[in-house]
Amino acid sequence: WVALLENARANQGYLVDFLPLRKRDLSGPPTSLPADAENFVVNSRAVVDALRAQGPLSDAEHLATLKDWDKRVSTFQARLYHEKARLYIVTEASWRSLLTPTFLL
């Protein structure tokens, strides 16, 4: 996870994870985080909002996506500030391939 965060920071990208952040075993919040982590960690809601703001999603598609999600996804909001930023998405595969961005927004 830290390697993904470092790559997001170095490439002016974002680490996409579930918010609020939890330990891998879900036992509570992380013990410690880099001081600037909040500038680089966003959730899937921020990605969908950015896709709407930048044009690829229509209002109807945006609303349909939000309706399909569990309420906890939309509760915690973060913002993407840079267009065409690299997104590093936390998945099981990302633990094996830590340095490859999943896609560009």
ABEGO torsion letter per residue (X at the ends): XAAAAAAAAAAGBBBBBBOBBBBAAGAEBBABBBAAAAAABBBAAAAAAAAAAAGABBAAAAAAAAAABBAAAAABBBBBABBGBBBBBBBAAAAABAABBABBX
